[in-house]
Amino acid sequence: MSGGVDPKGDHDIAVVGAGILGLAVARTLAVEGHNVCVLERNDRVGMEQTGHNSGVIHAGVYYAPRVAEGAPVRRGARAMYEYCEQPLDRPRALRQADRGP
């Protein structure tokens, strides 16, 4: 997979890995104004460890109401849903690494 609007490859920063952490780091850097290129060896994003989770956002339902241990979990779940609602710009470049001979 490759593409983008910068065919010369003039990027400030390259992020290796298009899993959840790599993409989060790349987005943060791009929001800060850097021209970021994400390098991924697979043909799709999230195909390594990111793709092996259950996809569930733990919402603290196992904690009794108003129990202190559940508060950070509930705050984190709300923050994740808010983050997911933010509009995102289309990535400028995602390049698949050559696996070689």
C-alpha positions as CSV (number, residue, x, y, z in Angstrom):
1,M,0.0,0.0,0.0
2,S,1.4,3.4,-0.9
3,G,0.1,6.7,-1.8
4,G,0.0,10.3,-0.8
5,V,0.6,13.8,-2.1
6,D,4.4,13.9,-1.5
7,P,5.9,11.6,-4.2
8,K,9.5,12.9,-3.4
9,G,9.3,11.6,0.1
10,D,10.1,14.9,1.8
11,H,9.1,14.1,5.3
12,D,10.3,15.5,8.7
13,I,9.7,12.2,10.5
14,A,9.2,8.6,9.7
15,V,7.1,6.4,12.0
16,V,7.7,2.7,11.7
17,G,4.6,0.6,12.2
18,A,1.0,1.3,11.4
19,G,-0.5,-0.2,14.5
20,I,-2.5,1.7,17.1
21,L,0.6,3.2,18.7
22,G,2.4,4.1,15.5
23,L,-0.7,5.7,14.1
24,A,-1.4,7.6,17.3
25,V,2.2,8.9,17.4
26,A,2.0,9.8,13.7
27,R,-1.2,11.7,14.2
28,T,0.1,13.6,17.2
29,L,3.2,14.6,15.2
30,A,1.1,15.7,12.2
31,V,-1.2,17.8,14.4
32,E,2.0,19.5,15.8
33,G,2.8,20.4,12.2
34,H,5.3,17.8,11.2
35,N,5.2,16.1,7.7
36,V,5.0,12.5,8.8
37,C,5.4,9.3,6.8
38,V,4.2,6.0,8.3
39,L,6.1,2.9,7.2
40,E,4.3,-0.5,7.4
41,R,5.4,-3.9,6.3
42,N,1.9,-5.4,6.0
43,D,-0.6,-4.6,3.3
44,R,-3.1,-3.1,5.9
45,V,-2.8,-1.1,9.1
46,G,-3.2,-2.9,12.5
47,M,-2.2,-6.3,11.3
48,E,0.3,-7.1,14.1
49,Q,-0.5,-7.0,17.8
50,T,-3.2,-4.3,17.3
51,G,-5.2,-6.7,15.3
52,H,-5.2,-9.3,18.1
53,N,-7.3,-7.5,20.6
54,S,-11.0,-8.0,21.3
55,G,-12.0,-4.6,20.1
56,V,-13.8,-3.9,23.4
57,I,-13.4,-0.6,25.3
58,H,-13.7,-1.5,29.0
59,A,-16.2,0.9,30.5
60,G,-15.9,0.0,34.1
61,V,-19.1,-2.0,34.3
62,Y,-17.5,-4.5,36.6
63,Y,-17.0,-1.9,39.3
64,A,-19.8,-0.9,41.7
65,P,-21.1,2.7,41.2
66,R,-19.0,5.4,42.8
67,V,-16.2,2.9,43.6
68,A,-12.8,4.7,43.3
69,E,-11.2,2.0,41.2
70,G,-13.7,2.3,38.4
71,A,-13.4,6.1,37.9
72,P,-10.2,6.1,35.9
73,V,-11.6,3.3,33.7
74,R,-14.8,5.2,33.0
75,R,-12.9,8.4,32.3
76,G,-10.6,6.6,29.9
77,A,-13.5,5.0,28.1
78,R,-15.2,8.4,27.7
79,A,-11.9,9.9,26.5
80,M,-11.6,7.1,23.9
81,Y,-15.1,7.6,22.6
82,E,-14.5,11.4,22.3
83,Y,-11.2,10.8,20.5
84,C,-12.9,8.5,18.1
85,E,-15.5,11.1,17.2
86,Q,-12.8,13.7,16.1
87,P,-12.6,14.2,12.4
88,L,-9.3,13.2,10.9
89,D,-7.4,14.3,7.8
90,R,-6.6,11.7,5.2
91,P,-3.1,10.4,5.7
92,R,-0.6,11.9,3.2
93,A,1.6,8.8,3.0
94,L,1.6,5.2,4.0
95,R,4.3,3.1,2.5
96,Q,4.6,-0.6,2.5
97,A,8.1,-1.9,3.2
98,D,9.6,-4.2,0.6
99,R,10.0,-7.7,2.0
100,G,13.0,-8.3,-0.1
101,P,13.9,-11.3,-2.2
